[in-house]
């Protein structure tokens, strides 16, 4: 018993230490990383500047992206100008870094609601999130994704709170609706969070007859607020562009025939590990999304979008990250499938855990639909950051699988810890942004 | 106090691990099977495609170059900045050396300055002088073996 107690006691301070380290690295990156090197950076900066001048982009740039982050970033630009910063966009980048750290704190809150007392599960999930390059990349940029991840995670936490604790349900439901509504005002991807939250609340209402009336009331309140908050934006887009979400032209052929079969089933072997950068496997979904998430496929983080290929040392780093991602991804997928199985076979038992089981599924389906609907030769519509809102859920799935294996193979537990620590140590250098690309 | 794992939690996790293992084996097996059936484009095809599409050069006849024609990887001819060049793609370093020796044996020592061996690829230039750096670089940009 003694070692278990020790591990449990150590789990919490180590978890706090990891969160603090993420905060320090993320803020440092935001102060170092050149904003212009990030995804769609010029479009984002123009959008934010334009908002401060009182106008939205008209049919150009990121006109289809809701203005939530750009309003915050625009205020940041004004503040940066007022402070006399050489790079006023740094304020928006720091906001994103803080959004990523706050998301990690919310992840811990979520884990404590879903798996109370399982400190090692919490620690493993926090470590997974903390060594995910896709989080650090996005958190250093002037881009809406980290804020949408924060609001999406806040919504998941509030939905879990609604299901786990019966007090103040209407107040929590209103807060949930507000979080879902604000998330839609930042990024349209968060619509899948809305779908998952409503679906899980409905499952709870169906499987908990005693609480049904109160739950249905909470669903009504949350849904009403979640629709009302972003309504003006959607109305504006429909009026102006005849599309509420992404009114871009796409091929005439049906969605299912816009990509070949290889796009869906190709694993990009062996290049997914040996050459994890463009233009390799740009016509395959899984390896591109994988290397974008665990490395730097497009060159926005380590080697530059204008360069044809990374140098030898950078290539070695990318290969190392691609290898590091394999056990972490496989374990996260195992945890996800396990939770999905539990959700399907026992929908009424710990319904709140379905929030983390369904979010990756919805994110994958949404990203696949988008990448299929709008095919590009360079794979630009398969950015790992498009699924950023699902990273906290993937982290929870990883923690669930890691802790499950540890509890079942107790004698092997030290080996599991050493492996996780080794993977983290290998990853850390890659998480630091460089100042020039 | 140690945390107890609900028994059916492990059951589902174990099944999920099996599913993941099956997916990994299927992907690896599928890749190995695909690789054994589909071989990528040959070095000759890649060279020709590069010369045509990236360097905008025309592919010419090898004429009576019987030595280049014996290269196991095939041979093509083109013209870079007015200087004709025959490209013989060997299957190994030793075969490339044999092809170069055969050129030297047949045409004599004067061909040495027009002869260039780069990996498994042998280049024989037409003009009676060494190729310019630009001509050589153009061919090296489309070097496949």
Interface residues (C-beta under 8 A of the other chain):
Chain A: X1 X4 X5 X8 X117 X118 X119 X120 X265 X267 X269 X270 X330 X333 X334 X335 X336 X337 X338 X339 X341 X342 X345 X346 X400 X401 X403 X404 X405 X407 X408
Chain B: X1 X2 X3 X4 X5 X8 X9 X10 X12 X13 X15 X16 X17 X19 X20 X23 X24 X27 X28 X30 X31
